[in-house]
Amino acid sequence: MRKKENYFLVFLILSILFMFNLKAEAATDSDYLLKFDKNGTIISGKPLPIDRPYVILEQRGSNEQFAKSIEIHKPGGSIDFIRKDRPTDTYYRYPLSYGDRIILRGLGTLENREVGLEITSEAREVPSDRNLYALFFEESTQNFYWKLPKIDSMTGGPLNNKNILKFRPVYTDKATIEGITTPAYFDFPINYTNRHVSAVGSINTKDITRLTFDTSNYENTNFSYRATDELLVASSGISLNGHVIVGNEQAISIRQVESGYQPGETTVGQSSALSIFQRTSKIPFTPEYNTPLIYGFDSPNSPPEFSANFEVIQSLPLTFDTYYPDQLDIFLDDTENSIKDLKESSFSILDQEGKDVTKQLDVTLTSVNESPNSGTKKFKLSLTKNDLIFLKGNYITIKLKLKSFNLENLKNHYNATTKKYEIPMSTYNERVVGTVRKKSGSNSAIAMITPFLTGEPVPTEVEQDTDSTSLDPINLVKNVYSSTPDDVVLFNVEKKVFRTLGSDTLKVTLSSKNNPSMTFVVTVPITVVNNPIMPEYFDNEEWLINEINNQLKPKQIGKDVYMKDLQKITAISLAPAWLGYTGQHIPPRIDALQNLTELSLRSTKLEGQLPPELGNLTKLTKLQINGNIFTGSIPNTITNLKELTLLDLEKNVGLTGTLPVGLNNLPKLVQLQIGGNMLVGSLPEFKQTFTNFDIRDSQLTVNTDGIPTFMANSTDAQRRNSFVTSTASLKLSGISNFVATSNGMKIKPFDSKNSGYFDLHIKNSTNARVDLYAGHTFKIVNQNTGLVLYDGPANPAVEITTNIGDNFKVILDDAVNNPNNVFTIEGMVREYKLEKFPKAFTLNMKLDDFTDQVLSISGADDLSIFDNRIDGKWQLKVKPSELKSRTKTLLGNYSYKTKTGSTIDIPIIDSFKTIASGNSDPIAGTINISNDWDAQNGLFYKQTNRHNYKDVYAGTLEWQIVDGPSE
């Protein structure tokens, strides 16, 4: 059992600052020494203004893990480790020699690099009892310390001015340590104990910026300063707690000295000890907080789980309760927007001992609102002041599990080499005091998710001479599962013809729709048999069974027709039938006719949906299924028919949706007849010119203004009642205008019950209304800003935002270059009206003056019309009355003189006379007619009789504006 002895205890914490040296001749205690009492009140000195990063070095992991990680680098280059002398010992020990370097790795981080301590032994004289100068680590107390020898036990002369230990912060993230050149602050917590006799310790103050000591219980402790840049700490029977804050350019020396703090006094005390990593030294100011560390881990695989797992480690310095900040926010920055939200996420907080303290803290994990265009998402965990007081000088580990992902972004982070998703995450903290927030640096890590696909084979029996394309993969593999959320598993069946009876195998490759590079191969046992084909094989479809029996007679289905017999059939062509085959359909297993080159089913009254298996008939050159009652979409597998020259699906009425993607990749296709269906969308850009291209009576379009090259041979009739240019083209239409009543107004353009309903429909060549088929897409663009407000199918729930005066452009099926597919909705009312007219005209005349006299208006009046229509034309008309007094009628005529010099006579009759005409102004709207009136232009009146009488006369002018071209 080790005896309790006097020791000098130092707890080292690393930070970043610019070094400054204290000059011996000018130095005083107040330059670097900060003293405070038991309540944290500063007695002398002042805190250091922190203007550099601040890093706390501390022990991490279990005591045993830490002890075993302590490296002892010997002068000769070998590396040793601290160890227990006996298994029952409660401490690890290592005797030190001159030049030994102790390396403590991973005590903190600085600028995203791991930092630690290099501690060098510089005692040239060592005691004969090696235990008196040794490195110790006690498991129970986590006390990491050095025994320093008594002065009288040393050999080779006095100890004076011989350093014992030298401390240097270093980068430890590489095998070879590196010195730190970045200006930095380092914080060393100190504990100095001397239990028996007076002793003196020396700290080299050349690179010290601040010393802090709690002096409340240390009446017997004295501080003095020597001209050699040394602080002497002399005490008797006490344990002194404090901190040293230093720079990074030079190592810090701590040693015993021979001469005491009083002249002539000699220190001969028992051996001392020097220790770090004790958590008993408080600081008398609001602490700095290290950049949190973050580690990413692989997702669990037992049981398998699709989750991103991180650990965030945050050190929490020890201070007095009043100095803790109001809050410490720890942020997680999802820089790649991989995380969708916090649904199903979980977290726990462990203290330094590994104890779960989550429920003892008032803490939650929340999302932080970011700009929608920032491309990043943040999460925040906040520790309150009470939480920090509760945790007191601990460090915490936050275990975080995230389960909700943005799959589109996630697949961009799949590593095909490791077959794992890589989820990056960075972290930083913000210390909050009042309204002031101080942000730390950041660290980052990557969590790995190992996705997987799985499935089990289903033993399957197949007929001899059949092809694997006729097999449904759903029936070949069971218990199919993808660990990726919301994933769809795709099947790819090996292409194979089963020629040989007996056992065989077939490979089915499973792949993820969300991540196609993730695959899993299932090998399915196959038994090849040879049985006659029964009617059920073709769904008992009479039309097909009769045709096969007719071509293979005398053989018959259900009796003696085998798979190899079906290969003899190369063409099926059924003539139109009056009664047809009502209620019958094309069975999926029609693809057993592998040598079929022609399939013509014209006006046979077949119904149902076109089976995808048609795409397995890869030798087809002619596929003619017209005049029937088929519904649903054209199967995408049609694009597998590379030999096809004719595709005729017209007049099935019920075929819907868009054309299969890749139809334009059929190199030999020269005849395409698909009119008379409910097909929508844009035609692909075909490379070849067709001899026959018919899309009449459909809602198909092209993204061009005119007839595309590949349709050059089509007739006008073959394009009628489609959106492609013809004499009877369809045009997109809707409401002509919509007036927003306020900025930020929400409207639903596809909801007929909403005030913002666009009422999109079609106008045909006779201007009759035609409803749009299902399956169209609509792009709504704000013409004022150019922003796309919506792009997708019609959906009554879709809501867009509009402001006063916004105009909208609606593009159907993305055919922006086809004017038939583009419709504009004005954000204002397009109208024409008489905007203002004079309240009164004045006319002053002399009797027997037969010249034209101006009808004048007051300066506040004018005559103006409003016409903001697009390409509108207007006419202004007037109807004057006779001028009369109480007893007389003035004889004369009206006229209107234009700017061009022409005169328009205005008879006094009961009808309106056009005096002006012009074009609308869609932008300004207002057109001022009287603005140009003067002595030569405007309205005039002329007497026509010498028998008029002097009097006061009055009359009326009636104005009218009409729509129409100039007369």
N, C-alpha and C positions, 0 to 999 in steps of 0.2 A: 504494500500500500504506500503510495507516494505521500511524503510529509507535506503539510501545508507550509509554504515558504513565502517570503516576500517576493513580489513580482511586479514588473512594469508592464501594463496591459495596453496594447494599441489595437484599435479596431479601424481597419483601413477601408475607406470608400473613395472611389475614383470619380473625378469630374474633370471638366475642361476649362482652362483659363489661360491668360497670358501671365507668365512668370514675372515677378519683380523681386529684386534682391534688396534686402535691408542693409543699409550701410552702417557699419559698426559705430562710427563716430556720431551718427545722428539718430540712431535707433532708440526708441523708448518702448515701454510696454504698450502704449496706446497705438503704436504703429501696427501692431499685429495681434495683441492680446485682448480678447473679449471675455470679461468675467460676468457671471450672472448668478443669481441666488436660486434657492430651491423652487421658487415659483416661476422661474424663467425671466425674471426682471433683470435687465442688463445693468450691471454696476459700473462698468467702465468699458471703453471701446465701443465699436459699432459694427453691425453686420456688413458683410461684403456685398456690394451691388453685383448681382449675377447678370453678366452680359455674355456668357458663353454656355455651351451645352454642359450639362451636369449629369454625371454618371455615378451611380452607387455600386461599388463592388461588394458582393456578398456571396455567402455560401448558398449553393443550390443542390437539391437532391437530398437523399438520406445521409445521415452522418457517416455510415459505412461507405457509401458511394463516394462521398467527398474525400474521406481519408485515403481510400485506395487510388484516388486520382492525383494525389500530391506527388509531383515528380521531383526527384533529387538529382540534379545534373552535377556530376563530379568533374573536377578539373581535367581529368584525362579523357573526357568525352562520354563516359558511360552514364547510364541513367538507372537510378534505383528508386524504391518506393518506401514510404513509411509503413511500418508493420507492427503487429503485436508480438511481444516477446513470448507470451504464453496465451493460449486460447481463452483462459479465464480472465485475462487482463481487461480492464475497462478503458484502456487508453492505447493509442498507437505511439511509437517512439522511434526517433532516429537521431543518433549522436552526430553532431556537426563538426566539420573541419574547415580550415581556411580554404576559401574559394568555392565551397559548395553553393550551388544556386538552387533555390527552391522555386518551382514554377507552379503557380495556381492558375489553372485555365478556366475560361468561361465564367468570370465573375460579373460580367456586365457587357454592354455593347456601346460602341462609339462610332457614329457614322456607318451604321450597318456592318460593323466589324466587331468580332468578339475580342474583349480585352480581359486581362488578368494582371497578376502581379509576378514580378521577378524579385526575389529576396535573396541577397548575397551575404554570405558569412565572411566577415573580414577580420575575425579574431585570430591573430597569428599565434597567441599563447592560449593553450587550452589546458584545463585541469586534468590531472591524472585520472580522476573519476569522470568518465565520459558522460555520465548521467547529469553532471552539473552543467554541461553545455550541450543541450539536445533539443530537438523539435518534438513537441507532444501534441496529440489531439485526443481530448476526452470525449467519449461517446455520449455520456449522460448529460453533460453540460454544453456540448458543442464548442468547448473552449479550445481554441487553437493557439498555442503559445510556445515560446522558447524559454528554457531555463538559461539564465545568465550567471556565470560563475562568481563566487566571492572573490574579492580582490586578493586576499591572502592565499587563495588556492591556485592562482595563476603562476605559470613558470615564465622565466625569461625576462623578468623585470617588471616595472610598474605598468599599469594599464593606461595611464594618462595619455589622452590624444590618440588612442587606438580605437577606431570604430569597430563596433561589434556587428551590427546589421545595417544593410543598406536596402531601401525599398525603391522599386521603380515600376510604374505602370507600363505595360507592354501590350502589343497585339498578340493574341494567342490562337488565332484561327488558322495558323499554318504550323507545320512541324518545327520550323525555325522561327523563334520569336523575333518581333520587330519592335523597336522603340517607337513611341508615339510622338510625332512632330506637330500634330494639330494643337494649337493653343487650347488649353483645357484647364478646368478646375478639378482638383482631387480632394476628397474629404476623408480624413483618417480619424475615426473615433478612438479616443485614448482612454485607457484605464491604467493608473499607476498605483501599485500597492506596495506598501512597506510596513510589515507588521511588527518588527522588533526593534530595530535601531535606526538611527538617522542615516539616510542614503541620498545620493545625488544622481539624477539622470540628466543626460544632455540630449537636446534636440537641435540639430543644425537648422538655423532659421534663415539661411541665405535665400532659400526658395519658398519660404512660408509666407502666405498671404494673410491668413488669420489663424489664431488659436482661440478656442473657446473652452472655458472651464466653469464648472459648477463649484463655487468656493464656499457654499453655505456651511459645510460640515468639516472644513479643512483649515482650522485655525493654525495648525502646525505646519502648514505648507507655505513655502516661500518661493517666489519667482525672481530670478535675477538674470541679467544679460551680460555676456562676456564680449570682449572686443573681437573674438574669433567667430562672430555670427552664431553664437550658441545661446540657447535658453537653458538655464539650469533650473531644475525642479527639485527642491530639497524638501523632504517630508519625513515624518516619523509615525509609523503605526496607522497609516490611512490607506484608502483606496480612492484614487482621484480619477474622476470621469471628465472627458472632454473631447474635442475634435480639433484636428489639424486640417487646414485647407491650403493646398499647395498647387504649384504649377506642374508642368510635365517635362521641362527641359533637362532637369538633373534628378538624380536619385536623392532620397531623403535618408539621412543617417541618424540612427538612434543608438546611444551607447551609454555605458557607465563612465564616470570620471573619478579620478583619484582625489582631487581637491574639492572640498565642499563649498557651499555657497558663502560661508564665512571665511575670511582669510586665515590661513594656517590650519583649518580643520581638515581632517582626513576621513574619507568614507571607508569603513571596514565592515559594512553590514553583511548579512548573509546573502546567499545568491538570490537574484531577482528573476522575474519572468516577464516576457514580452508577448502580448496576445492580440489577435485580431478576430473579427466576426462576433464579438459580444454585442448584444442589443440592449445595453443599459445606458448609453450616452445620449442625452437629449440635446437638441439645438434650440437656442432661444429666438427663433424666427420661423416664418412660414417656409416649409421645406420645398426644395426642388424635387421633381419626380422624374426618375429615369425614363427614357423611352421604353415602353413595354416590349418584352420579347414575345415572339410568336413562333409556334411550331406547327407544322401540318403533318397529318398521319394518314396511313392507308385506311380505307373503310373496312369495317369488320367483315369477316367472311364466315364466321361461325356463331350465330346464323348469318347468312349473307344480308348485307344492308347497303342501300344506295344512299350514302350520306357523306358529307364533307366534315371532317373532324379536325378541330384546331385546339391548341392550348396557348393561352396568353398568360404570360407571367409579368406581374407588376410589383416592383419593390415599393415599400411604404416606409419612409424614414420616420424615426421616432422624434417627437417634439412634445411640447406642452399642449394641453387641450386647447388653450386659447389661440395657438398659432396654426392649428390645422385649417386648411382652406374650407370654404363653404361646400365645395363639391369637387370631385375628381371624375371627369368623364373619360372613359376609355372607348375609343372608336375603332370599329372594324370597317375597313374601306374595301368594298367589293369592286376593285378597279375594272374588271372585265364584265361587270353586270351579269355574273353567272347565277346569282341567287335571286330567285323570284320574290320571295317574301319569307317571313319568319314562321309560317305555318309548320307545325310539327317539329319546330326546332326546340332544342333544350339546352340548358347550360347549368353548370354547378360551379361553386367557388370553394376551393380548398385553401386552408392556411398552410403555413410552412411545415407543420407537422403532418400534413396530409388529411386533416380533419375537415369534413364538409361543413361549412359555416353558412351555406346559402340561406337557410331559413332564419338565421340570426341577423341577417342584413336586410335593409330596406332597399332592395335593388331589383331592377327589371331590365330586360333587353328590348330595345325599341328600334324601329326604323327611323332614319333621319331623312326628312324631305330634301330632295336635291332637284336641281333643274332638270326637266324632262330630256333636255338635249345634252346633259353632261356625260351620259354613257357610263355612269358609275352609281353605286348605291352604297349607303352607309348605315351601319348599325351602331347603337350607343348603349353602353352599360355605365350607369352613374352610381358612384359611391358618395353618400352624403357625409357630412362632417361627423355625425354620430357613428357611421360605419367606420370611418377612419380612426376615430377614437377607440372604437371597439377592437379594431385589428392591431393597434399600437405597434409600430415598428416591425410589422410582420412583412412577409411578401406573400401574395396570393397567386394561385393558379386558377385561371378560368378555363374550364373544359366546355367546349362549344360543339354542338352537333347540329348541322343544317341539312334539311331534307327537301326543301322546295326550290326547284331550279328553273331558270330560263333555258329551255332545252335547245332553242335555236342558237343561243350564244354558247351553250355548253359543248355542243358538238364541234365547235371550232377549237376546243382545247383537248381534243382526244389525241393521245400519243399512240400512233399505230405500232410503234416499236415495243413499248411497255404494255400496250393494250389497256391503258388507264386514262381516265379523265383527270386533268390537272386543274385544280381550282385555286387560283392565286388570291391572296388576301393580305392586306397590310394593316398595321395598327399604329396608333399614336394616342397620346392623352392630352387633355386640356385641364389645367388647374384653374379653378374658378374662385376668385375672391371678389365679392361684390359684383360689379359689372365688368371686371377685368378678367380676361381669359388669356392664359399663357400656354402655348402649344409646344409640345415636345417634338423631337425628331420622329422618324417612323422606321419600323422594321417590317419585313414581309416574309411570307412563307407560302408553301404550296401544299395543299392536301390532295391526296390521291383517292380516286374512286375506281374500284375494279368492277366494271359491269360484266354481266354474263348472260348468255343465252343458253337454253337447254331444251331438250325434247327427247322423247323416247320413241324408238321405232315400233311400227305396227306391222307384224308379218302379213304379207299380202300375196294373194293368188292372182295371176294374170293369165290371159290366153296367149297361146303360142302365136308368134308373128304379129303381136300388137306392139304398139309404140308407147314409151313412157309418157308421152305428151297426153295420152288419153287418161292418165291417172290423176285423180284429185289429190294434191299434196296434203290436204286436211285429213284425208283418210290414211295417209302414210306415216304421220307423226302425231303422237299424242303428248299430253302434258307439256305443251309448248309454253315457255315462260321467258320473259325478258325482265331483268331487274331494273331497267331504265323506266322511270315513271312515264305513263301515257304513251308507251311505245307500241308500235304495231310490228309484228314479226312477219317478214316476207319469206316466201318459199321459192327456192330455185331447184327444180328437179333435173337431175342428170338426164340428158337425152340418150335414149337407148332403145334398141329393138330386141325383143325377146325371141330369139330364134330357136334356142335349144331347150328341150323339155328338162324339167328337174329344178335344182336349186340355183339361185342367182342372187345378186345383191343390186341395190339401187341407192345412190347417194342423193340425199336431200340436204341442200345447204340453207340453213336458217340465217337470216340477216336482219339487222335492226333498221327500221325505216328512219328513225331519228339519227342513226349513225351507221350508214351502209358498210363501213369498214369493219364493223363488229359482226363476226360470223360464227356459226357452229354447224358442223357437218354430222348428220345422222345417217348411219348405214342401215338401210331397211332390207330385211331378208325377203326374198322373192321366190315364190314357187311357180314355175311355168307349167301350165296344163294345156290340154287340147280338148275342148268340149264344143259341141255344136252351139251356134249362136241362137239364142231363144228370142222371141218377140219382145220380151221385157228389156232386152239389151238396147233396143231402139225405142223404148217407152211405148211400145205397142202402137207406134205411129203407122197407120195403114198406108199412107201415101208412099212412105219410104220402103216399107216392107214389100208392098206390091211391086215397086220399081226394081228392087233387088231380085225378087223372085222371078220377075219377067226377064231380067238380063242374065240370070244364072240358071234358068230352067234347063232341065227338070228339077234341079236342086231347089230346096225351099228352106226358108228361115224356120227354125224350130225342129228341123229334121236332119239335114245333112249339109248345111252351109257352115263352113269354118272360116276363121279369120283370114287365112291365106286366099280363100275364094273371093273375099271382098276386094282384093287388090286388082281383080280383073275389071272392075268397074271404073271407067275413066270419065264418064259424062252422065249427068242427069239433067234432062230438059223436059219439064212438064208444061204442056200447052195450056192456055187459059181454059178453065172449066166453068160451066154455068153454075153448077152447084158447088164446085170446088171441094175443099177439105175443111169445111167449117168446124171450128173447135180443135183443130190439130195444129201442131207446132213443129219446129225443127229440133230434133233431139240432140243433146250435147254429144252423143257418141257418133254423130255423123262423121266425126274426124277419124273413125276407123276406116273410112274410104280414102286411104292415103294417096291413091293414084288419081284422084279426081282432078280433072283439069277444067271442067265446066259444071257449074251448078246454076240452072235457070229455072226459077219458080215464079212464073209470071201470072198474076191475077188468079191465084189458086185459093184465095181466101184463108191462107194460113195466118195464124195470129201468135200472140205471145211476144217474147223478146228474142232478138237475135243472139244465139249462144256464143260466148267467147271462143268456144272450140272451133268456130269457123276459121280462126286464125291458124289452126294446126294443119289446114289443108294447103300446104305450102306449094303445091303444084298447080293450083288454080290459076287460070289465065282469064277466065270469064266468070264473074259473080253477078247474077242478074236476079234480084229479088224485088220485083216491083209490083204495084197494084194489089198489095196484100193489106193485112190489118195489124202489122207489127207496131209495137210500142217500145218506149224506153230509148236508150242511147245506142249509137253505133259502137260496137265493142272496139276497144283500142287494139285488140289483137289483129284486126284487119290489116294493120300496118306490117304484119309479118309476111304478107302475101306479095313477095318481091317479083313474082312472075305475072302479076295481074295487069291486064291491058284494058279491061272493061269492068267498071263498078257501077251498077245500076240499082239504086235503092229508091227511086222516085215513087211518089204517090202511095206511100204507105200511111200517110196522114199522121200516124201517131209517133213517128220517130222524133225524139226530142234531144235537146242539149247541143253541144258543140261538136265539131268534127274531131276525130281522133288526132292527137298530137303525133306528128310523124307521117301523116298521110301524104305529105309532099315529098317523102323519101322513097316512094314507090317508083322506081326508075322507068318502068315500062307502061305505066298508066297513061293512056291517051284519050280515054272516054270516061267521063264522070257525069252521072245523072242522079242528082239528089234532090231535085225540086219536089214540091208538093208534100213537104214534111214540115214539122214544127221546129226546124233546125235554126240555131242562132249562132252569133259569133262571127269573127273575121276569118275569111279564107286564108290559109297559109300561102306563102309565096312559092308557087310551083316553078321549077326550073324549065320544064318542058312546055311546049305549046300544044294545047289539046285540039283534037279534031272535032270533039263534041263535048260541050261543057254546059250543063243545064241546071240552074238553081232557081227557076221560076217558082213563084208562090211559096217562098220561104222568107225568113228574116235574116239571111246571111248577108255579109257585107265584105268590103275590101278596104284596106287602109290607103286609099288613093282617090284622087278626084278624077274620075274617068274610068276607062276600061283597062284592066291590067293586061300585060302582054300575053300571059298564058290563056286568057279568055278572048284573044283577038278573033278567033273563028266562031265565037258564040253569036247567035242571032239576037236581035232585040227581044224577040218573044221569049228566048231562054233566060233573059235577065229580068223580065217584067215582074213587078210585085216583090222585088228584093231591094236592098239598099244600094246595089250596084247600078251604075248609070244606065238608064234606059228611058224610053218614052213614058214609062209608067213606074217610076222609082218610088220607093217608100221614103218617108222623111220623118225623123224624130220631131216630136212636138210636145207641148205642155203649156202651162200658164205663161202668158207673155211677160208678166211682171209680178214682182213681189216687193212690197214696201215694208221694210223693217221699221217698227215703231220705236225701237230703242237700241243703243249699242249693246253688244253682247247678248242679243236675243237668241234663244235656242229654238230651232225649228226641226221638224221631222219631215223631210221631203218625200218620203215614201208612205206616210201615214195619211190616209184620206180624211181622217177626222181631225188632223192638225191644221192650224192656220197657215203653216208653211208648206203645205202639200204642193208638190210640183206638178202633179197630174200628168206624168210622162206617158205618152202614147205615140201612136203612129198616125200620120196623115198619108193616105194613098193619093194616086194621081187625080182622083175626083174630089179631093179634099175631105173625104169621108174619114171618120175616126176608125182606127184599127187597134185592138189591144196588143200589147207586147207579149210575146211568149215568155215562158219561164226560162231562166238560164242566162239572160243577158247580164252584162256587167255595166256599171255606170261610174264614171269618174266625174266628180263635181269639183270644179275649180273656181276659186274666188278670183274674178278677173281684175279686181282692184289691187290685190296683193300677189296674185300668181300662185297662192298656196293651194295644194290639193286638200280639200276638206274631207273627201270620202272617195274610196275606190273599191268597188265590190258589187255584189248582187243587190237587188232591191230588198230592203229589209225595213219594215215599219218601225222598228225600234231604233234605227240609226238616227242620231241627232247631230246637227252641225250648228256652229255659231255664226251669226251674221250681225253686221252693223248697218246703221242707216246709210243708204246709198250704195250698198254692195251690189255688184252685178255677178251673175253666175253663168258659167259655161258648163253644160252637161255633155259629156262625150260617151257615146254608146259603143260598147265592145272595143274600146281603146282605138277606134278608127278615127283618130284626130285629123287625118288628112282628107277625110271624106265628108264634105259639107252635109250630106244627107244624114250623117250620124252625129252632127253637132247642133246643139240647140242652146240659144242664149236666153236667159231670164233676166230681165232688167230689174235693177233695184229701185226704180222710180216708175211712176205712171207716165206712159208715153201718150200724149194727148195734144189736141189743138183747141184753142178757144180765143175769144176776144178778151184780152186781158184788161185793157183800160180804154176808155173813150171820153172825149171832152163832155163836161157837164153843160157847157154853153158855148155858142159861137156868137161873135158880134160882127155886124155889117153896117158900115156907115156909107151912105150914098147921097148924091145930089140929084135933084130932079133933072131930067133930060141929059144925064150923064150915061152914055151907052157903052162905056168901057167896062172890062172885067174888074170886079171888086173882090178883094180877098175876104174870105170868111176867117176871122181871127179867133184864136183860142188863147186863154190866159197862160202865163208862164208856168203855172203849176200843173196844167193839164197836158195830156198827150194822148195820141191814138196809137195803141200797140196791140199786137196779137201775141199769143204764146203757142209755139209749135215745136215740141222736142222729139217728134217722131223720127224714126229712122227712114230716110228717103221719102219724107212726106211732102205733099204739095198743097197749097192753099190758095183761095180766092177771097178777096175782101170786096163786099158789096155794100151799096148804100141806096136808100129809098127816101128822097126828100118830099116834103109837103109844100103846098103853096104858102107864101108869106101873106099874112092877113092882119088887118087892124080890126077895130070893132065894127067898122062900117065898110071898109074897102079891102080889095085884093090887089096885091102888087103884081104887076105883069112883068115877067122876066124868066130866065133859064139859069140852071146850074151847070157847071163844068168842073172837070178835074184835070189839072195839068201835071204831067209826069216830069221826072228829071231828064228824060230823053228828049223833051220838047214836044211831045205829042199831047193833044187835047182830047179828052173824052167827054162828050156831051151827056148830061144826065137829065133825061126827061122827067117832068113832074107827072108821073103816072103811078098806078098802083102795082108797081113791080120793082125789084131790086136791080141795080146796075153795077156790074163789076168795074171797079176802078183800079185795083192793084192785085197782083198775084206773085207767088214766089215759092221758094223751097224752105223746108223746115230747118231748124238749127238744133241738132240733137244735144249739143253741149250747153249753149246759153239758153236756148228755148225762146227768149223774148226777142221780138222783132218790132222796133219802134218805127211806125209808119210816118208819124208827123214830125219826126226828127229833122227831115229835109224840107219841110214846108217853109216857104218864104214868100217874097213878093212875086216870084215867078212860078212857084210850085205849090200845089195843094188845091183846096176847094175855092171856087170862085162863083160869083153871081153877077148877071148882067141884065139891066132893064131892056125891055123890048118894045115899049109903048110910051109915047109922049104924054099920054093922058093919065099917068100916075099922079097921085096926090101926096102931098107932104103929110106924113103921119108916122106913128110907131107901129111897126109890123113884127109879127112873130110866126115861127113855124117849127117843124120837127125834122130831125134826120134819124132814120133808123139804120142800124149797122148790122151786117150779117157776115159771118165767115163760114166758108164751105170747103169741103175736101174735094180737090180736083185739080187737074192741070190748067195751065193758062188757056184762056179762050182765044 
